Amino acid sequence: MLELLSKGGIVAVPIIFCSILALAIFCERIIRYAISRSRGKNIEDKVVGLIRDKKTNDALLASQQSNSPMGRVLENAIHAKDLEKEVLESVIVNATETEVRNLSSYLQALATIGNITPLLGLLGTIIGMIKAFMVIQQMGGKVNAAVLAGGIWEAMLTTALGLAVALPTIIAHSYLVAKVDKYEARLQNGSVLFLKAIAKKVA
């Protein structure tokens, strides 16, 4: 396998580096999302229940202890609950956007890797083809089919390698974006529950 990759030339090195980086980003994001989900499990229901029972300090403590995106949004909302409605909604929206940006960290890098690796592979193929035709020229065109085919398939290796890295990377990116969108919807739903609880409390 290593011998095969070595035939891809110098361009194979950044492609392999991109594959390692993409795998590291994917694993880090999956672990981060799993931790956030476990820490913030049902925290919105717990906090809203405490708000309705007029236990604001307990609700604030619960949101802080969860150390999760949902908990941090609710913490900001609790601090701003006595402000005007428009200000409170702005605080919640800003807190939600901040958490979504944090959840989306490195996803753009993953998308970039998915876009550039096929181009790196194509670059490697073009360089390999140029070298192959230079050899043909140096030999005065007296090259048999086997030698020509060997030079071409070695040149095509980087394209195959680039696509092999890009395809799973693009799939991983789409999967992670879907998870962020799902978590964002949860943050918005939790914020709505909080606003309803505050409205009932005021009423």
C-alpha positions in Angstrom: 0.0 0.0 0.0 2.8 2.4 0.9 4.6 1.5 -2.2 1.5 2.3 -4.3 1.0 5.6 -2.6 4.7 6.5 -3.1 4.1 6.2 -6.9 1.6 9.1 -6.6 4.4 11.6 -6.3 4.8 14.6 -4.1 1.1 15.6 -4.4 0.1 12.5 -2.6 1.6 13.9 0.6 -0.8 16.8 1.1 -3.8 14.6 0.1 -2.8 12.1 2.8 -2.4 14.9 5.3 -5.9 16.2 4.3 -7.3 12.8 4.9 -5.8 12.6 8.4 -7.0 16.1 9.2 -10.5 15.4 8.0 -10.7 12.2 10.1 -9.4 14.1 13.2 -12.0 16.9 12.7 -14.9 14.4 12.2 -13.9 12.4 15.3 -13.5 15.6 17.4 -16.9 17.0 16.3 -18.7 13.7 17.0 -17.2 13.4 20.5 -18.1 17.1 21.1 -21.7 16.7 20.0 -22.1 13.5 22.1 -20.8 15.3 25.2 -23.0 18.3 24.6 -26.0 16.1 24.2 -25.4 14.0 27.3 -24.6 17.1 29.5 -27.6 19.0 28.3 -30.1 16.1 28.2 -33.6 17.5 29.1 -32.0 20.6 30.7 -34.6 22.9 29.1 -37.5 20.9 30.7 -35.8 21.0 34.0 -35.0 24.7 33.9 -38.4 25.7 32.6 -40.0 23.6 35.4 -38.0 25.4 38.0 -38.9 28.8 36.4 -42.6 28.0 36.6 -42.1 27.0 40.3 -40.5 30.4 40.8 -37.2 28.8 41.7 -35.1 31.2 39.6 -31.8 30.6 41.5 -32.2 26.8 41.2 -32.9 27.2 37.5 -29.8 29.4 37.0 -27.7 26.9 38.9 -29.0 23.9 36.9 -28.3 25.7 33.6 -24.8 26.6 34.7 -24.0 23.1 36.0 -25.1 21.4 32.7 -22.2 23.1 30.9 -23.9 22.6 27.6 -25.0 24.8 24.7 -28.6 24.6 25.8 -27.6 25.4 29.4 -25.6 28.4 28.3 -28.5 29.8 26.3 -30.8 29.4 29.2 -28.3 30.9 31.5 -28.2 34.1 29.4 -31.9 34.1 29.2 -32.4 33.9 33.0 -29.9 36.7 33.5 -32.0 38.9 31.1 -35.5 37.7 32.1 -36.4 41.0 33.8 -35.5 43.1 30.8 -37.9 44.2 28.1 -39.2 41.5 25.8 -37.4 42.7 22.8 -34.1 42.9 24.7 -34.6 39.4 26.1 -35.3 38.0 22.7 -32.2 39.7 21.3 -30.1 38.2 24.2 -31.5 34.7 23.4 -30.9 35.0 19.7 -27.4 36.2 20.2 -26.6 33.4 22.7 -28.1 30.8 20.3 -26.1 32.1 17.3 -22.9 32.0 19.5 -23.5 28.3 20.4 -24.3 27.4 16.8 -21.0 29.0 15.7 -19.2 27.0 18.3 -20.9 23.8 17.2 -20.0 24.6 13.6 -16.3 25.1 14.3 -14.0 23.3 11.8 -16.9 22.4 9.6 -15.7 24.9 7.0 -12.3 23.3 7.1 -13.9 19.9 6.4 -15.8 21.4 3.4 -12.6 22.9 2.2 -10.8 19.6 2.4 -13.6 18.0 0.4 -13.3 20.6 -2.3 -9.5 20.8 -2.7 -8.5 17.1 -2.5 -9.9 16.2 -6.0 -8.1 19.3 -7.4 -4.9 18.2 -5.7 -5.4 14.7 -7.3 -6.0 16.3 -10.7 -2.9 18.4 -10.3 -0.9 15.3 -9.5 -2.2 13.5 -12.5 -1.4 16.4 -14.8 2.2 16.6 -13.4 2.5 12.8 -13.9 1.2 13.0 -17.5 3.7 15.8 -18.2 6.5 13.7 -16.9 5.3 10.7 -19.0 5.2 12.7 -22.2 8.6 14.2 -21.5 10.0 10.7 -21.2 8.4 9.8 -24.5 9.9 12.9 -26.1 13.3 12.1 -24.8 13.1 8.6 -26.2 12.2 9.9 -29.6 8.7 8.5 -29.5 10.1 4.9 -29.4 8.0 3.7 -26.4 6.0 0.5 -26.3 2.4 0.4 -25.0 3.4 -1.2 -21.7 5.8 1.6 -20.8 3.2 4.2 -21.8 0.4 2.5 -19.9 2.6 2.2 -16.8 3.3 5.9 -16.8 -0.3 6.8 -17.2 -1.7 4.6 -14.4 0.9 6.0 -12.0 -0.2 9.5 -13.0 -3.9 8.6 -12.4 -3.2 7.4 -8.8 -3.4 10.9 -7.3 -6.8 11.5 -8.9 -8.1 8.3 -7.4 -6.6 9.2 -4.1 -8.0 12.7 -4.1 -11.5 11.3 -4.9 -11.2 8.6 -2.2 -10.5 11.3 0.4 -13.1 13.8 -0.9 -16.1 11.6 -1.1 -16.2 10.5 2.6 -15.2 14.0 3.7 -18.2 15.5 1.9 -20.5 12.9 3.4 -19.1 13.6 6.8 -19.5 17.3 6.4 -23.1 16.9 5.4 -23.8 14.6 8.3 -22.2 17.1 10.8 -24.1 20.0 9.3 -27.4 18.1 9.8 -26.5 17.5 13.4 -25.8 21.2 14.0 -29.1 22.1 12.3 -30.9 19.6 14.6 -29.2 21.0 17.7 -30.0 24.6 16.6 -33.7 23.6 16.3 -33.5 22.3 19.8 -31.9 25.5 21.1 -34.7 27.5 19.5 -37.4 25.2 21.0 -35.8 25.5 24.4 -35.8 29.2 24.1 -39.5 29.2 23.1 -40.3 27.1 26.2 -38.4 29.5 28.4 -40.3 32.5 26.9 -43.6 30.8 27.5 -42.7 30.0 31.1 -41.7 33.7 31.7 -45.0 34.9 30.1 -47.1 32.6 32.3 -45.1 33.7 35.4 -45.7 37.4 34.6 -49.4 36.7 33.9 
